[in-house]
Amino acid sequence: MIIKKAILAVLMTAALAGCETQTEGQQRATTGALIGGAGGALVGQAIGGNTKSTVIGAASGALLGAVVGSATTPQEPRGRQMCRYQDRYGQIYTAPCDDRYYRGDY
């Protein structure tokens, strides 16, 4: 019993640590996938009443939830987005995006 609790604690810690480094868009997509998957599983079970329907509903709901969560992420105002550039010596640096980024000229 103690081993099961220890494994559960380690898994929960790893899951929380993985969420710390996500961007807002990734967090919203993950949350949408979790909520959509749970809702899809419930709908699939209610409609089909078997395991196959539940799994299909969960997968469909997770996919739709991730897409909606990602699409509803607020965009950074122009000039606050950061881009990666490479100087003439090969050094890569990060700076605010310039007009080439917004025109698709990168």
C-alpha positions in Angstrom: 0.0 0.0 0.0 2.8 2.4 0.8 4.5 1.7 -2.5 1.3 2.5 -4.4 1.0 5.8 -2.6 4.7 6.6 -3.3 4.3 5.8 -7.0 1.2 8.0 -7.1 3.0 10.9 -5.4 5.9 10.6 -7.8 3.6 10.6 -10.8 1.6 13.6 -9.5 4.8 15.5 -8.9 6.1 14.8 -12.4 2.8 15.8 -13.9 2.9 19.1 -12.1 6.5 19.8 -12.9 5.7 19.2 -16.6 3.0 21.8 -16.5 5.3 24.4 -15.1 7.3 24.9 -18.3 4.3 25.1 -20.7 3.3 28.3 -22.5 -0.2 29.6 -22.0 -1.2 28.1 -25.4 0.1 24.7 -24.4 -1.7 24.9 -21.1 -5.0 25.8 -22.7 -4.6 23.0 -25.3 -3.9 20.5 -22.5 -6.8 21.7 -20.4 -9.1 21.6 -23.4 -8.0 18.1 -24.2 -8.6 16.8 -20.7 -12.0 18.4 -20.4 -13.0 17.4 -24.0 -11.8 13.8 -23.4 -13.8 13.5 -20.3 -16.9 15.0 -21.9 -16.4 12.9 -25.0 -16.1 9.7 -23.0 -19.4 10.5 -21.2 -21.2 11.2 -24.4 -19.8 8.1 -26.1 -20.8 5.9 -23.2 -24.3 7.5 -23.2 -24.8 7.1 -26.9 -23.2 3.7 -27.6 -23.2 2.1 -24.1 -20.0 0.1 -24.8 -16.2 0.5 -24.5 -15.6 1.2 -28.2 -18.0 4.1 -28.1 -16.5 5.5 -25.0 -12.9 5.3 -26.4 -14.0 6.9 -29.7 -15.9 9.7 -27.8 -12.9 10.3 -25.5 -10.5 10.5 -28.4 -12.8 12.8 -30.4 -13.5 15.0 -27.4 -9.8 15.3 -26.5 -8.9 16.3 -30.1 -11.7 18.9 -30.3 -10.9 20.2 -26.9 -7.2 20.7 -27.7 -8.1 22.5 -30.9 -10.5 24.8 -29.2 -8.2 25.4 -26.3 -5.3 26.3 -28.6 -7.5 28.5 -30.9 -8.8 30.5 -28.0 -5.4 31.4 -26.6 -5.1 35.2 -26.6 -2.5 36.5 -29.0 0.3 38.7 -27.8 0.0 42.3 -29.0 2.1 43.3 -32.0 5.6 44.1 -30.9 5.6 42.0 -27.7 6.1 38.6 -29.5 9.7 37.4 -29.3 11.5 35.9 -32.4 14.8 34.0 -32.7 17.4 35.6 -35.1 20.8 34.6 -36.2 23.5 37.3 -36.6 26.2 37.2 -39.3 28.6 35.3 -37.0 26.1 32.5 -36.5 25.0 33.5 -32.9 21.3 32.9 -32.2 19.6 35.5 -30.1 16.0 36.5 -29.1 14.5 39.9 -29.8 11.1 41.4 -30.4 9.8 40.4 -33.8 10.2 43.0 -36.5 8.0 43.6 -39.6 9.4 40.7 -41.5 7.7 38.4 -39.1 4.3 40.0 -39.5 4.5 40.1 -43.3 5.5 36.4 -43.4 8.9 37.4 -44.9 11.1 35.2 -42.6 
